[in-house]
């Protein structure tokens, strides 16, 4: 996957900002997530804001709302 991402230019740094579109760490985390939860990939294609929502819910989890987080993720994956 790293080779493919590199050959597609995803790991190249922007000349103005010096920041890559995707870091190897981000790519690794994404691959781990979609390998463990394949429905996430389909959901993220159907809903481009999926990972933004997931990040929001994970912030809730850090604040001690784990039960609510799990319920919301299940709802998102079911399309509800």
C-alpha positions in Angstrom: 0.0 0.0 0.0 2.8 2.4 0.8 4.3 1.8 -2.6 1.0 2.5 -4.3 0.4 5.6 -2.3 3.9 6.9 -3.1 3.5 6.1 -6.8 0.3 8.1 -6.9 2.0 11.1 -5.3 0.0 10.9 -2.0 3.1 11.0 0.1 4.7 13.9 -1.8 5.1 17.1 0.1 3.4 20.3 -1.1 5.9 22.7 -2.4 4.2 25.7 -0.6 3.4 24.1 2.7 5.9 21.3 3.0 3.2 19.0 4.2 2.3 15.7 2.5 -1.3 15.0 1.6 -1.0 11.7 3.5 1.7 10.6 5.9 2.8 7.0 6.2 1.4 7.0 9.8 -2.0 8.1 8.5 -2.0 5.6 5.8 -1.1 2.8 8.2 -4.0 3.8 10.6 -6.4 3.9 7.7 -5.4 0.5 6.5 -5.7 -0.9 10.0 -9.1 0.5 10.4 -10.6 -0.6 7.1 -9.0 -4.1 7.5 -10.6 -4.5 10.9 -13.9 -2.8 9.9 -14.4 -3.2 6.1 -17.8 -1.4 6.3 -15.9 1.8 7.1 -14.5 1.9 3.6 -17.9 1.6 1.9 -19.4 4.1 4.4 -16.6 6.6 3.8 -17.2 6.4 0.0 -20.9 6.9 0.5 -20.5 9.7 3.0 -17.4 11.8 2.5 -17.7 13.3 6.0 -17.7 9.9 7.6 -14.2 10.2 9.0 -14.8 13.7 10.2 -17.8 12.4 12.1 -15.8 9.5 13.5 -13.1 11.9 14.7 -15.8 13.9 16.5 -17.2 10.8 18.1 -13.8 9.6 19.2 -13.3 13.0 20.9 -16.5 12.1 22.9 -15.0 8.8 23.9 -11.9 10.5 25.3 -14.4 12.5 27.4 -15.9 9.4 28.9 -18.9 8.8 26.6 -17.9 5.4 25.3 -21.4 3.9 25.4 -22.8 6.7 23.4 -19.8 6.5 21.0 -20.4 2.8 20.2 -24.1 3.4 19.7 -23.4 6.2 17.2 -20.8 4.3 15.3 -23.1 1.3 14.9 -25.9 3.7 13.7 -23.5 5.2 11.2 -22.4 1.9 9.8 -26.0 0.7 9.5 -26.8 3.8 7.5 -29.1 5.2 10.2 
